[in-house]
């Protein structure tokens, strides 16, 4: 462990965002607390408090006041870090007290705020490039399961969509025209919000969406986790469907195996849900799995402990190996967060439990994993070293993965 940072001043049950707020060449760590007193199966969270720390553990600023009984991390909190105005400096975007707020990253000072386009338009925030600008500057908002709104950076409404947008839509320029299309759950929408095509025969809603050249043939495929795991091409042709799961809660693309062509698809099968009255009950059971590029199962975990809320993500550049790893955390049942290889072997087990985020915090080219609970942030790396900036004063880029932070991780494999 490289660093432990006391975060008790940020309050409990936070979500962690990562971004270079002050342009010094190091990432800052931003803790977001959601509001309590709601049933987030139906009502989306707003932000209660935001607290920013630097890598030395200094509290830089705080917006709002921590609530002793905040919301739990059972759904997204509406907050992101992005350079929304294109000035080269990151802002913190959030929905707080019923308004969409743009905060200066360096100070937390409010730069602008806007009325929401709908009362429940705060389930999550996604940054897109619907308008075809030189940088992603449009904002996608949604309610839990019915409506999404797309606005420009001045908060002019561009279009809305009624349907089943799932947990976290994904925007990508599939047709190469300089404007993003939106995979809104099981519906592909063009940059004007018109329906291009829909997935067929999928139940409930989309839990996560990934984009990548799975077969290595130059085509960007769409892999969706939901009632099953399914892969489509950008024109709506289903390529394969994996039905060997009860509920494919998470998927993650990566090059986890050197002996196989193309990419592999890691995932989490939510086999048995826990007690309905307690979203964090450990009475249920889930399992990691891995598919090859054709959707064939390579392996599936046989858990002997309870726990049904695992999150799985792809971690790249953890070490000097060319392969990626599967980061699995929030496992429950006493199973600590760990990095797994493509053979379901633990490469690194982290000695503390908690929620996780990851990024190259210093610009040195290797990924740090950050685990946090209610008391501390724990920063890990594959090698000893410092948290000094590799290039002091050179702002670290905010990647699409970092400005698309969600409890239901999707992504792009490039």
Protein Blocks (a to p, Z undefined) as FASTA:
>chain_A
ZZdcdfklnoghiacddddfkonopacdddddddehiafklmccddfbdcdddfkopafb
dedjddfbbcddfbccddddddfkonopacddddeehiacdddfklopafbdcddfbfkl
ombccdddfkopabdfbdcdddfklpccdddfkopafbdcddjebjbdcdddfkonopac
ddehjaccdfkopafbdcehiahiafbdcdddfkonopacdddddfbccdddfkopafbd
cfkbfbdfbgcdddfbfkbgcjdddddddfbacdfklmkbckbccddddddfkopafbdc
ddfbecjkbccdddehkbmcfbdcdddehkbgoiacddddfkopafbdcfbecddddddf
konopacdddddfkbccdddfbdcdfbdfbghiacdddfklmmgcfbdcdddZZ
